[in-house]
Amino acid sequence: MTTNTSDRHSWAMTFATIVADIISFVQTHSTWAPALAFGLAFGESIVIVSLFVPGSVVLLAIGALIGAGGIELWPSWLAAVAGGTLGNLISFWFGRHYGERALTMWPFNRYPETMAAGQHFFERWGSWTVFLTRFSGPLHGVGALVAGMFGTPALLFHTANVASAMVWAFLVLAPAAATLRAFLPA
């Protein structure tokens, strides 16, 4: 099945509209920024759901809004850390509970290439997979699922999960905030 250019253009326009609407909402309702950061990081950290949630893109935009003023960095950062940690925990639990049977279940069986890439990544990097895949869009939640499937010890998973969520959330929020603050008048 091939997708024609018109379908791709339509999807890209819809995606851009959704992102613009979310950013507009945050500009208007800055007190909701931490809750939105939590929800986006949570959705982006759950296996398969992460394919459809534009978390990093919107969090980068929230970082820019933080830099422009009106939104505090630390509450949004903490919320993104909590959401990312919880999302990966759910993916890990699912992998631990179902093991390799998860690969035959819907919706995982619809994305065999993504699941195979996650397994290959784990075979190469072992428990580092949880940390490293946090920074890879399509494998974001897959790493935690695969770590659960292959029996990564819980303490090792939690350490990598929380540490990677802290670094990832900072990297998506802080650079735009710092850059804008450096160039905007005080």
N, C-alpha and C positions, 0 to 999 in steps of 0.2 A: 504494500500500500504506500503510495507516494503522496506527499502533501504538496499542493501547488503553491506558487508564490503568493497568490491572493489569500489563501488560507493562513499562511505564515504571517503575512502582513496584518491580517485581521486579528490574529492571536496576539501579535506584538503590540498592536494598538490597544487591545483590551487590557493587556498587562500594564502598559504605560499609563492607561487611564486609572486603573486600580491603584497603582503606586502613587500617582499624582493626587488621587482622592485621599489616600491615607496621609500623605504629607500635609495636604491642606487641612485635614482634620487636626493633626498634631499642632500645626501653626495656630489654629483657632482655639484649641483646647489643650494647652501645654500641660495641664495637670494630669492628662491621660497618657503622657509619654511613657512613664514607667510601666503602666499596665499594657500598653501597646508593645513596648520592648519585651516584656515577659511573653506575651502571646506570640509574637513573631519568632522569638528565639525558641520557644516551646515547639511551635509548628515546624520550624526548620530543623529541629533536632530529632523528630520522630521519623523513622524509616518510612519511605514512600511519600508520606505527607510532605517531606522536605523537598520533593520534586516540584511541588505546586505552591509553596509558600515563598514569597520574595523577601524573606527575612533580612538577609544581609544588605540588599539594596535599600530597603526602607530604613534599616538601622543606620546605614551610612548617611542617609538624608536626615535622620533624627540627630546624628552627630553634627551635621551642618547647622541644624536649628539650635543645638546646644551652643555652638560657636557664635551664632548670631545673637545669643542672649535669650533669656526668658525660660530656659529649661536647664535644670541642674544636671551635670554629668553623672554624679554618683548614684542617685536613685535609679536612673535609667540603666546604668551599668549593672547595679546589683540585681535589678529585675531581669535583665537579659541573662545574667549568670544563672539566676534561679530557673528561668524558663528553659535555657539550654541544658542545664543539668537534669531537670525533670524529664524533658523530652528524650534525652539519651538514656536515662534510667528506664523509661518505658520500653524503648527499643531493646535494651540489654535484657530486661526481664522477659520480653517476648522471645528473644533468642534462647535464653536460658530455659524457659518453660517448654518451648516446642522443639528446640534443637533443629536438626536439619530438615525435619518435617515442615518447618516454616517455609522452606523454598518451594514446596508443592502447594502451598495455600495461596488463595487470592488475598491480596493483590500482588504478593511477591512473585508468584509464577508468571505474572504479566511483564516482569522486568528481569528476565534471566541474565541479560548482559550486565546490568547494574549489580545484581546479586553475585555473579561470577567475579566481577571486578573487586567487590568487597572481600570475597573469599581469598582471591589471589593476593590482595593487599595484606590480609591477615597472615597468610602463609609466609609472606616476605618479611613483614614487620612485627608480627606477634602482637603482644599487648600494647605496643606503641600505636597500633591501629586506632584505638579509641581517641588518643590525643591528635594524631595526624589527620584523621578523616574529618575532624571538626572543621578544618580549613578547606575542605573540598566539597563544593556544592552538591553534586549528585551522590557522593558517598557519605555525606554528613551523618545521616542516621543509620546508614548501612553498617558502618564500623562498629557501632554499639551492638547492633543485632548480631553480627558475626562474632563479636567478642563473647556474647552470651552463648551463642551456638557452640563455640569451641571451648567453653568452660573457663574463661578467664576468671581468676579468683576475684571475689567481690571487692576486697580492699584495694587491689590493684586497679580494678575498673573504676571505683569511686574516686580514687586519687587522680587518675588520668582524666576522668570525666569533669571533676570540679576544676582542676588546673587548666584544662583546655577551654572550658567555658569562660573562666576568668580572663585568659589571654585573648580568646576570640572576641568576647564582648568589648574588651578594651580596644582591640584593633579595629573594630567596625565603628565604634562611637568616637573615640578620642582624636584620631588624626584630623578629621574634618573640623571638629570643634576647635582644636588647637590652631589649625591653619586659618580658620576664619577669624578667631580672636586676635591672631597676630596681624591681620590686615585690616580689621575694622577699627574705626576710631573708638577710643574709650568712652 
